[in-house]
Amino acid sequence: MDHAGVLALFDRDLREGARPDGPDALVERVGGVVRQVSSAHGWNGVVWSDRDEAGADAAIAEQIAHFCGLGLAFEWKLYGHDLPVDLGRRLRGAGFTPQPEETLMIGEAADLNLDAEPPDGIRIVPVTDRAGVDLVAEVHEKAFGTDGSRLRHQLLAQLTADADTVVAVVALAGDTPVSAARMELVPGTRFAGLWGGGTVEGWRGRGIYRALVAHRARAAAARGYRYLQVDAMSASRPILERLGFEPLTTTTPYVYTP
């Protein structure tokens, strides 16, 4: 893979050319910054910025004023190759709190190992309605220990507004949800994003996460998407590398709460 070329394409298509991730979201381009503004249930934040050292602090202050004026917490999604090189330090100085660093990994669908199947006793079922969304949110809460309300709202809104832009699946042991994940498809680009893959403790280490990645990757390839993108945590990175994904850079969410 041409890492520099694919990373430039990723920046152009998914960051500088970002599209709203739901029906209640709006993407705005102001002063070299691309941001998404949504409801309190959606994702609010900065996905791209093109400001030099002289203008970076002013851009940060502008975004704080904008989102605080709306009463919204927001995230500045910082990538390891973003400029200026000290942007992370500037964000911390302005009151942002960095979250754990992740690795941006991208795989070319044609080159991935997609033979992984779920272990015996596990079946993967598509999520198409509110009941399925509730199962995804239940897994999310048990796997990550966080509130699944925002995920529930966003996924149901996506499935209702345009089901062709999202694929969600849940892995069941009998009738018990033990793992879940989703994939967001970006029309007009070559990228599909894999998000939210999580497995309930006690069911990890059995190949379920790997099977869900392969399942979604096959679905993306069947729809004509060339690249699969993941923001990988440390536990996921080795699994993704074995499937054929390659690390391109890091990504760190910087969160600002009014």
Protein Blocks (a to p, Z undefined) as FASTA:
>chain_A
ZZklmmmmmmmmmmmmpccfbfkbccddeehiacddddfklccddfbdcddfklmmmmmm
mmmmmmmmnopacdddddfkbccfklmmmmmmnopacddddddddddfklpcckbccdeh
iacdddfbfklmmmmmmmmmmmnopafklmmmmmmmmmmmommlpccddddehjacfbdc
dddddehiabdcdehiacdehigonommmmmmmmmmmmmmmnopabdcddddfklmmmmm
mnopacfbdcddddddZZ
